[in-house]
Amino acid sequence: MDSLTKAQSRPLFTLFCSLLVMTYAFPATVIAVEPERQTPGLTNEFYNDKYRGWYWFEDPPVEEDESEQVNASEPDKEASLDDYTYDEIWSMNTDDFHKLSDDIRKKAVREPSEKNVLEYAFLQDIARRKAAAFAGTYMLVSQKYPYLGNRDVSPITGPGLKARTVMQKESVEQTLFNNRDNFGMFVFTGEGCGFCDAQVSILEYFQKEYGWAVKYADIDGGTQSANLAARHGITQVPSILLVHRESGEAMPVSQGVVSMADLSHRLYRTINYMNGERAPEQYFLYDYESGSGADPLSLGEKKHLFPGGGNFGREHE
């Protein structure tokens, strides 16, 4: 071995000898590793184990409450109607009644004795009578306070339904005739679109019926039509856009082929909304329904009819 190699090995040999001397010179207790420090205030080893527990996002063990263990060991008292009076059952909270009925049913199925089944049948009869009592009272309230319903404009009889159809048609036609000079329609079509041809045929009949101005724009045939469609978010054909002639305000009416009747009702609702005659909540409202039970906002105008006077809303918060 040359001199350079010997010079490099001498420090290593010296270090090895020093460690060997320290091992025999000092007792094992002196060089023992210092015990791991514990976290102050925590005696649970779970939090002081660096290899698991808190450091690995594990939940600490749940210490069971002794009182809960005692209660769990005691069996629940079996439900029985012997513990209740009739008045208590009749006026019982709905959730409590449901639980009692369910417990009695399970008991009767497990042990179908005459008494157990009689208790279950009794509760079922109570439930039936409660439902009848609620239905009767609700019918009385509906009859006594007719403004809480919409039967005045939503009949269920045959003649009433026919009359409603006539009134709806009159409302739509009158609005379309009165606004044909104030609005116009832009119809967006596309080249080779069969659905567009079908919609055009329907619109031609609509023009003859109501005398509306209709303009067509092929979004594939020119930059101006394409820009107009993009400005109003039109991406499908056929699409119909309702435009107010004076203000220039526009609103989409339909996408895809719509029938003559559907188009008329859509235009009726859109016109009323754009003219400020309908709030968004009243979008489906017809003229003859304004202020009736079918008007979502009409009840607010009848605050004086609330039970308890005008404070009914605050009293029942």
C-alpha positions as CSV (number, residue, x, y, z in Angstrom):
1,M,0.0,0.0,0.0
2,D,1.5,3.4,-1.0
3,S,2.0,6.3,1.4
4,L,-1.1,8.2,0.2
5,T,-3.4,5.3,1.0
6,K,-2.0,4.8,4.5
7,A,-2.4,8.5,5.2
8,Q,-6.1,8.3,4.4
9,S,-6.8,5.2,6.5
10,R,-5.2,6.5,9.7
11,P,-8.1,8.9,10.7
12,L,-10.6,6.0,10.3
13,F,-8.5,3.7,12.4
14,T,-8.2,6.3,15.1
15,L,-12.0,6.9,15.2
16,F,-12.7,3.1,15.5
17,C,-10.3,2.8,18.4
18,S,-11.9,5.8,20.2
19,L,-15.4,4.3,19.9
20,L,-14.1,0.9,21.2
21,V,-12.5,2.5,24.3
22,M,-15.7,4.5,25.1
23,T,-17.8,1.3,24.9
24,Y,-15.8,-0.5,27.6
25,A,-15.0,2.6,29.7
26,F,-18.5,3.8,30.5
27,P,-21.5,1.8,31.8
28,A,-24.4,1.1,29.6
29,T,-26.7,3.2,31.7
30,V,-24.6,6.3,31.2
31,I,-24.8,6.2,27.4
32,A,-28.4,5.1,27.3
33,V,-30.6,7.0,24.9
34,E,-32.6,9.7,26.5
35,P,-36.3,8.8,26.7
36,E,-38.6,10.4,24.2
37,R,-40.1,13.6,25.5
38,Q,-43.8,13.5,26.3
39,T,-46.2,16.3,25.3
40,P,-47.2,18.3,28.4
41,G,-50.7,17.7,29.5
42,L,-51.2,14.6,27.5
43,T,-51.1,11.2,29.1
44,N,-52.5,9.3,26.2
45,E,-49.7,7.5,24.4
46,F,-51.7,7.9,21.2
47,Y,-50.5,11.5,20.8
48,N,-46.8,10.7,21.7
49,D,-46.3,7.9,19.2
50,K,-44.5,9.5,16.3
51,Y,-45.1,6.5,14.0
52,R,-48.9,6.5,14.1
53,G,-51.9,8.2,15.7
54,W,-52.1,11.9,15.4
55,Y,-49.2,12.1,12.9
56,W,-51.1,9.8,10.6
57,F,-54.4,11.6,10.9
58,E,-56.1,8.8,12.9
59,D,-58.9,9.7,15.2
60,P,-58.1,9.2,18.9
61,P,-59.9,6.3,20.6
62,V,-63.3,7.2,21.9
63,E,-63.7,6.7,25.6
64,E,-67.2,5.3,26.3
65,D,-69.2,7.0,29.0
66,E,-69.9,4.7,31.9
67,S,-73.4,6.1,32.2
68,E,-74.1,5.2,28.5
69,Q,-72.8,1.7,29.1
70,V,-75.2,1.3,32.0
71,N,-78.1,2.6,30.0
72,A,-77.2,0.4,27.0
73,S,-77.2,-2.7,29.2
74,E,-80.7,-1.9,30.4
75,P,-83.4,-3.1,27.9
76,D,-85.9,-0.5,26.7
77,K,-89.4,-0.7,28.2
78,E,-91.8,-2.3,25.7
79,A,-94.3,0.1,24.3
80,S,-97.9,-0.3,25.6
81,L,-101.1,1.7,25.4
82,D,-101.5,1.0,29.1
83,D,-99.2,4.0,29.7
84,Y,-101.3,6.5,27.9
85,T,-104.8,8.0,28.2
86,Y,-107.0,8.6,25.1
87,D,-106.6,12.3,25.3
88,E,-102.8,12.0,25.4
89,I,-102.8,9.8,22.3
90,W,-105.2,12.1,20.4
91,S,-103.1,15.3,21.1
92,M,-99.7,13.6,20.8
93,N,-97.0,15.1,18.7
94,T,-97.0,13.7,15.2
95,D,-93.4,12.3,15.5
96,D,-94.1,10.8,18.9
97,F,-97.3,9.2,17.6
98,H,-95.5,7.8,14.6
99,K,-92.8,6.2,16.8
100,L,-95.5,4.8,19.2
101,S,-97.4,3.3,16.3
102,D,-94.3,1.8,14.8
103,D,-93.3,0.2,18.2
104,I,-96.8,-1.2,18.7
105,R,-96.8,-2.6,15.2
106,K,-93.5,-4.4,15.7
107,K,-94.7,-5.8,19.0
108,A,-97.9,-7.1,17.4
109,V,-96.0,-8.7,14.6
110,R,-93.6,-10.3,17.0
111,E,-96.3,-11.5,19.3
112,P,-99.7,-11.3,17.6
113,S,-101.8,-11.7,20.7
114,E,-105.3,-10.2,20.8
115,K,-104.3,-7.4,23.1
116,N,-101.2,-6.5,21.0
117,V,-103.1,-6.5,17.7
118,L,-106.0,-4.5,19.3
119,E,-103.6,-1.8,20.4
120,Y,-102.2,-1.6,16.8
121,A,-105.7,-1.4,15.3
122,F,-106.7,1.2,17.8
123,L,-103.8,3.5,16.8
124,Q,-104.6,3.0,13.1
125,D,-108.1,4.1,13.8
126,I,-106.8,7.2,15.7
127,A,-104.7,8.0,12.6
128,R,-107.7,7.6,10.3
129,R,-109.8,9.9,12.4
130,K,-107.1,12.5,12.7
131,A,-106.8,12.5,8.9
132,A,-110.6,12.9,8.6
133,A,-110.6,15.7,11.1
134,F,-107.8,17.6,9.3
135,A,-109.5,17.1,5.9
136,G,-112.8,18.4,7.3
137,T,-111.3,21.4,8.9
138,Y,-109.3,22.2,5.8
139,M,-112.4,22.0,3.6
140,L,-114.2,24.4,6.1
141,V,-111.3,26.9,5.9
142,S,-111.2,26.7,2.1
143,Q,-114.9,27.4,1.9
144,K,-114.8,30.1,4.6
145,Y,-111.8,31.9,3.1
146,P,-112.1,31.5,-0.7
147,Y,-109.2,33.9,-1.4
148,L,-106.8,31.1,-0.2
149,G,-107.7,29.1,-3.3
150,N,-107.9,29.5,-7.1
151,R,-111.2,27.7,-7.9
152,D,-112.6,31.0,-9.1
153,V,-110.3,30.8,-12.2
154,S,-109.3,27.1,-12.3
155,P,-112.6,25.2,-12.6
156,I,-112.7,21.4,-12.7
157,T,-116.1,21.0,-14.4
158,G,-116.5,20.5,-18.1
159,P,-118.3,23.8,-18.9
160,G,-115.9,25.6,-16.7
161,L,-112.9,24.2,-18.5
162,K,-114.4,25.2,-21.9
163,A,-115.0,28.7,-20.6
164,R,-111.4,29.0,-19.3
165,T,-110.0,27.9,-22.8
166,V,-112.1,30.6,-24.5
167,M,-110.9,33.3,-22.0
168,Q,-107.3,32.3,-22.5
169,K,-107.6,32.4,-26.3
170,E,-109.2,35.9,-26.1
171,S,-106.5,37.2,-23.9
172,V,-103.8,35.9,-26.2
173,E,-105.4,37.1,-29.5
174,Q,-106.1,40.6,-28.1
175,T,-102.5,41.1,-26.9
176,L,-101.1,39.9,-30.2
177,F,-103.4,42.2,-32.3
178,N,-102.7,45.2,-30.0
179,N,-98.9,44.8,-30.2
180,R,-98.3,43.9,-33.8
181,D,-97.1,47.4,-34.6
182,N,-94.9,47.6,-31.5
183,F,-93.0,44.3,-32.0
184,G,-91.4,42.3,-34.7
185,M,-89.8,38.9,-35.0
186,F,-86.4,37.8,-36.2
187,V,-86.3,34.2,-37.3
188,F,-82.8,32.6,-37.5
189,T,-82.4,29.8,-39.9
190,G,-79.6,27.7,-41.4
191,E,-78.8,26.4,-44.9
192,G,-80.2,23.0,-45.5
193,C,-82.2,23.0,-42.2
194,G,-85.4,20.9,-42.6
195,F,-86.7,22.1,-39.2
196,C,-86.3,25.7,-40.4
197,D,-88.5,25.0,-43.4
198,A,-91.2,23.6,-41.1
199,Q,-91.0,26.6,-38.8
200,V,-91.2,29.0,-41.8
201,S,-94.5,27.4,-42.9
202,I,-96.0,27.9,-39.4
203,L,-94.8,31.5,-39.3
204,E,-96.4,32.2,-42.7
205,Y,-99.7,31.1,-41.3
206,F,-99.1,33.2,-38.2
207,Q,-98.5,36.3,-40.3
208,K,-101.7,35.9,-42.2
209,E,-103.6,35.4,-38.9
210,Y,-102.2,38.3,-36.9
211,G,-100.4,40.6,-39.5
212,W,-97.0,40.6,-37.7
213,A,-93.8,41.6,-39.4
214,V,-91.3,38.7,-39.6
215,K,-87.7,38.9,-40.9
216,Y,-85.5,36.0,-41.6
217,A,-81.8,35.8,-41.0
218,D,-79.7,32.9,-42.3
219,I,-76.8,32.6,-39.9
220,D,-74.8,30.7,-42.6
221,G,-75.4,33.2,-45.3
222,G,-73.9,36.5,-44.2
223,T,-71.8,38.3,-41.6
224,Q,-74.6,40.6,-40.5
225,S,-76.9,37.8,-39.6
226,A,-74.2,35.9,-37.9
227,N,-73.2,38.9,-35.8
228,L,-76.9,39.5,-34.8
229,A,-77.2,35.9,-33.7
230,A,-74.0,36.0,-31.7
231,R,-75.1,39.3,-30.0
232,H,-78.2,37.6,-28.7
233,G,-76.7,34.2,-27.9
234,I,-78.4,32.4,-30.7
235,T,-76.6,29.2,-31.5
236,Q,-79.5,26.9,-32.6
237,V,-81.8,27.0,-35.6
238,P,-84.6,27.7,-36.0
239,S,-84.7,30.3,-33.3
240,I,-87.2,33.2,-32.9
241,L,-86.3,36.6,-31.4
242,L,-88.9,39.1,-30.3
243,V,-87.8,42.7,-30.8
244,H,-89.4,45.9,-29.6
245,R,-89.4,48.4,-32.6
246,E,-88.8,51.6,-30.6
247,S,-86.5,50.6,-27.8
248,G,-84.7,47.8,-29.7
249,E,-85.0,45.5,-26.7
250,A,-85.0,41.9,-27.7
251,M,-85.7,38.6,-26.0
252,P,-85.5,35.0,-27.3
253,V,-88.9,33.3,-27.7
254,S,-88.2,29.8,-28.9
255,Q,-85.6,27.4,-30.1
256,G,-86.6,24.5,-32.4
257,V,-89.9,24.1,-34.2
258,V,-92.9,25.4,-32.2
259,S,-96.5,25.0,-33.1
260,M,-98.9,27.9,-33.9
261,A,-100.6,27.7,-30.5
262,D,-97.3,27.4,-28.5
263,L,-95.8,30.3,-30.4
264,S,-98.9,32.5,-29.7
265,H,-98.8,31.8,-25.9
266,R,-95.0,32.3,-25.8
267,L,-95.4,35.7,-27.5
268,Y,-98.3,36.7,-25.2
269,R,-96.2,36.0,-22.1
270,T,-93.1,37.7,-23.5
271,I,-94.9,40.8,-24.6
272,N,-96.5,41.3,-21.2
273,Y,-93.2,40.8,-19.5
274,M,-91.3,43.2,-21.9
275,N,-94.1,45.8,-21.5
276,G,-93.7,45.7,-17.7
277,E,-97.2,44.3,-17.2
278,R,-95.9,41.1,-15.5
279,A,-93.3,40.4,-12.9
280,P,-91.2,37.3,-13.4
281,E,-93.3,35.5,-10.7
282,Q,-96.4,36.3,-12.9
283,Y,-95.0,35.0,-16.1
284,F,-97.7,32.4,-16.6
285,L,-100.5,34.7,-15.6
286,Y,-103.4,35.5,-18.0
287,D,-105.2,38.8,-18.0
288,Y,-108.4,37.4,-16.4
289,E,-106.4,35.8,-13.6
290,S,-104.9,39.1,-12.3
291,G,-105.7,39.6,-8.6
292,S,-107.2,36.1,-8.3
293,G,-106.0,33.1,-6.4
294,A,-103.9,32.1,-9.4
295,D,-101.9,35.3,-9.1
296,P,-98.8,34.5,-7.0
297,L,-98.5,38.1,-5.8
298,S,-102.2,38.9,-5.1
299,L,-102.2,37.5,-1.5
300,G,-99.9,40.3,-0.4
301,E,-102.6,42.8,-1.3
302,K,-105.0,41.0,1.2
303,K,-103.0,41.3,4.4
304,H,-106.0,42.7,6.2
305,L,-107.7,39.3,5.7
306,F,-105.0,37.4,7.6
307,P,-106.2,35.7,10.8
308,G,-105.1,37.8,13.7
309,G,-105.1,41.0,11.6
310,G,-102.2,42.5,9.8
311,N,-99.7,41.0,12.3
312,F,-100.5,37.4,11.3
313,G,-97.2,36.9,9.5
314,R,-95.1,38.2,12.4
315,E,-97.1,36.3,15.0
316,H,-96.4,33.0,13.2
317,E,-92.7,33.4,12.6
